[in-house]
Every structure is written in C-alpha cells, then in structure tokens.
Amino acid sequence: MTDVEYRKQLDTRGQAFLRQIADNPTSIYACHALFALDEKADLVEGIVKRVFGGEKGGAFGRVAAGTFDVFAVMHLACRWQKELSEGTLDHIRGIMTQGLHHRGNTENHWLMYYVGHLLAAEMWPNEPTLWNGLCPSVVRDEAMRWLGGMIDRTARTGHHEYDSPQYHGWHVTPMIALADHAQDD
C-alpha cells in the first residue's frame, strides 16, 4: 500500500466516524463533527445551551458545570470560535464567568479543569472576574502552575492514573488542546 492509498483510507474512515456522530448530535463533542463536516451548524447553539451549564434544582440551585463539560466547551470555543454564533459564545462566557464549576477528584478531572480554565482566562482576559471571583490573570497563573507540573510528570513518568487505557484519551485530548490553543508555548 502506498502512502497516498493509506492516507485516502484514513480520511475515508475519519469521514465515516464524523458522519456517525453528526447524524445524531447530542453532545459538545458532536458539535466538532458538525463543524468539521460543514453542516448543521445551526444546531450547535441549541446543543451547547442544553448541555453546558444548566441550572441545578434545589434550595441552593445554581448554574453549574463539571470538568468534562468545561473542557469540552472551551475546546469547542477555541477551535471553532469564528464559526460559533454570538449567542453561543455569550452563553459559554456567562457560564465561565458566573457558573459554579466542579473540579472533580482525579488527575484527569484536574487536567481538564485547569485546561478549560486556562483557555477561558486567555479567551476573556478583560473580564473583571471568572466564575470563582478571581481575575483571569490569577486563574491563568494557577492553571499554568498546575499544568506545568502535570506536563513535567507526564514527560518524566508517563501517564499513570490507574494505568487505564480508558483514561489515556482524557489525558491526551486536553494536552492537544493546550498545544493547539494556549497562548503560551
């Protein structure tokens, strides 16, 4: 098989993968497929508003978001910022500046948490505060400190959270988002 044939087969499989996701778009990650296939972009705003930052019920109900959602939506906002509607970006910015964010309790949760918040701090550096009441530069510095340690550990010892193949994607994907979208090399 030639390199050209291999790349053609790889592209065909990638397009089939995107098609499968785009045909039933229900998640933030499906929004990537919609944009990648250049179709149904009008569905994205509804998906983002439905999935990201819904108000939680109860006496202390508040708009909240978990680590997977914070990371997913900031990766989407960075990668497809020019294609996202103003309403979608306003919704994301609102949750990132006023919502309640959960960090989680495992290494991959913290990685997604800090990557999402670093990207938000860089996207909206002039907001007076982000969700936790701190200014974007303070949030960015905290994220950079933690992420620097994680990158150092990963380079020296590899990925090691339970050594589970299930977690590798949730370790590598935030690192790819950092490489692609963070302002600091």
C-alpha positions in Angstrom: 0.0 0.0 0.0 1.3 3.4 -0.9 1.3 6.4 1.4 -1.3 8.1 -0.8 -3.6 5.0 -0.6 -3.1 4.8 3.2 -4.0 8.4 3.7 -7.0 8.1 1.5 -8.3 5.1 3.5 -7.6 7.0 6.8 -9.5 10.0 5.5 -12.4 7.8 4.5 -12.5 6.2 7.9 -12.3 9.6 9.6 -15.2 11.0 7.5 -17.3 7.9 8.3 -16.6 8.4 12.0 -17.6 12.1 11.8 -20.7 11.2 9.8 -21.8 8.7 12.5 -21.5 11.4 15.2 -23.0 14.2 13.2 -26.1 12.1 12.3 -27.2 12.1 16.0 -25.6 15.2 17.5 -26.3 15.4 21.2 -23.0 16.4 22.9 -20.5 19.2 22.8 -18.1 16.8 21.1 -20.7 16.2 18.3 -20.5 20.0 17.6 -16.9 19.4 16.4 -18.2 16.8 13.9 -20.9 19.2 12.6 -18.4 22.0 12.0 -15.8 19.5 10.5 -18.4 18.3 8.0 -19.5 21.9 7.4 -23.2 21.2 8.1 -26.0 21.7 10.6 -24.0 24.4 12.4 -27.4 25.9 13.3 -27.8 23.0 15.7 -24.7 23.9 17.7 -26.1 26.7 19.8 -29.1 24.6 21.0 -26.7 21.7 21.9 -24.3 24.0 23.8 -27.2 25.7 25.7 -28.8 22.4 26.5 -25.7 20.5 27.6 -23.5 23.2 29.2 -24.3 24.9 32.4 -27.9 24.0 33.1 -29.4 25.3 36.3 -29.4 22.7 39.1 -32.5 22.5 41.2 -33.0 22.7 44.9 -32.8 25.4 47.6 -29.2 26.2 46.6 -29.7 25.7 42.9 -27.2 27.4 40.7 -25.9 27.2 37.1 -23.2 24.5 37.3 -20.7 22.7 35.1 -18.4 19.7 35.6 -14.9 19.2 34.3 -15.7 17.3 31.2 -18.2 20.0 30.1 -15.9 22.9 31.0 -13.0 21.3 29.0 -15.3 20.3 26.1 -16.9 23.7 25.6 -13.7 25.6 25.9 -12.0 23.3 23.4 -15.0 23.9 21.1 -14.9 27.7 21.7 -11.2 27.8 20.9 -11.2 25.6 17.9 -14.4 26.9 16.2 -14.6 30.5 17.6 -15.2 32.1 14.2 -18.0 29.6 13.3 -19.8 29.9 16.7 -22.7 32.3 16.9 -22.5 35.3 19.2 -25.3 33.8 21.3 -23.3 30.6 21.8 -20.1 32.4 22.8 -22.1 34.7 25.1 -23.6 31.6 26.8 -20.2 30.0 27.2 -18.7 33.2 28.6 -21.6 33.6 31.0 -21.1 30.1 32.5 -17.3 30.6 32.6 -17.7 33.8 34.5 -20.8 33.2 36.7 -21.4 29.5 36.9 -20.3 27.0 39.6 -17.6 24.7 38.4 -16.7 21.4 39.9 -13.0 20.3 39.8 -13.5 16.6 40.4 -11.2 14.4 42.4 -8.9 12.6 40.0 -5.9 13.6 37.9 -7.8 13.6 34.6 -10.5 15.7 36.1 -8.0 18.3 37.4 -6.2 18.3 34.0 -9.5 19.0 32.1 -10.4 21.6 34.8 -7.2 23.6 34.5 -7.0 23.4 30.7 -10.6 24.6 30.4 -10.0 27.5 32.8 -6.6 28.4 31.2 -8.3 28.6 27.8 -11.2 30.7 29.3 -8.8 33.1 31.0 -6.9 33.6 27.8 -10.1 34.0 25.7 -11.6 36.6 28.1 -8.6 38.3 29.7 -10.5 41.5 30.3 -13.4 40.1 32.3 -13.4 41.5 35.8 -13.6 38.0 37.3 -14.2 34.4 36.2 -16.6 32.0 37.9 -14.6 31.8 41.2 -14.3 35.5 41.8 -10.7 35.7 40.7 -9.5 37.8 37.8 -8.5 35.9 34.6 -4.7 36.5 35.1 -4.8 34.9 38.6 -6.8 31.9 37.2 -4.4 31.6 34.3 -1.3 31.7 36.6 -2.8 29.0 38.9 -3.7 26.8 35.8 -0.2 27.3 34.4 1.5 26.3 37.6 -0.6 23.1 37.9 -0.4 22.2 34.2 3.4 22.8 34.2 3.7 20.2 37.0 1.5 17.8 35.1 3.4 18.2 31.9 6.7 17.6 33.8 5.3 14.5 35.5 4.0 13.2 32.2 7.3 13.8 30.4 9.3 12.1 33.2 7.0 9.1 34.2 4.2 9.0 31.5 0.5 8.8 32.1 -0.2 6.8 35.2 -3.7 7.4 36.5 -4.7 3.9 37.3 -2.8 2.9 34.1 -6.1 2.6 32.4 -6.4 2.8 28.7 -9.8 4.4 29.3 -8.1 7.5 30.9 -5.5 8.0 28.2 -7.9 9.9 25.9 -8.9 12.2 28.8 -5.2 12.9 29.4 -4.1 13.3 25.8 -7.0 15.4 24.5 -6.5 18.3 27.0 -2.8 18.2 26.1 -3.6 18.5 22.4 -6.0 21.4 23.2 -3.2 23.1 25.1 -0.8 22.6 22.2 -3.3 23.9 19.7 -4.9 26.8 21.5 -3.0 28.0 24.6 -1.2 31.3 24.1 2.0 30.3 26.0 4.4 27.9 24.3 
